[in-house]
Amino acid sequence: MTDLLKPDGDFEERVRESFARQEVMRTIGAELTSVTPGIVEIEMGYKTALTQQHGYLHAGIISTALDSACGYAAYSLMPADAAVLTIEFKVNLLSPGKGDRFLFRGSVTKPGRTIIVADGQAYAIDGDRNPKLVATMTATIMVVSGRADIRG
């Protein structure tokens, strides 16, 4: 990591406070469960209200949670006066989203001063079985500073 991308001492508090403002995460029942520099995990339970016609977790919900995981992984490395916005992502849906719970992990692959690349994995957890990888994401995230309308 460059000196510009070392998290300050309050990075976890800033990530958690920002996540708490995301109404969409509250709406889908997602919880921020782990925050470390460059890696974030979000978990949520299965809800039929979030499924598609076959009863699988909808691809849009998977993409939404992965986008937040990748974005917050990037944000965890930002200085206190910066924010992030996703500018592009690609999702690979590998297996139907079927499970009791889901884990969404985002990790920074390539930090940068203005552009960050992060990768995400979505896992379905069904009972005591091993988590099953159901989707991956590669996200491009831009660093935003000096805008009053965008805060971390």
Secondary structure by P-SEA (a helix, b strand, c coil): cccccccccaaaaaaaaaaaacaaaaaaccccccccccbbbbbbccccccccccccccaaaaaaaaaaaaaaaaaaaccccbbbbbccccccccccccccbbbbbbbbccccccbbbbbbbbbbbcccccccccbbbbbbbbbbcccccccc
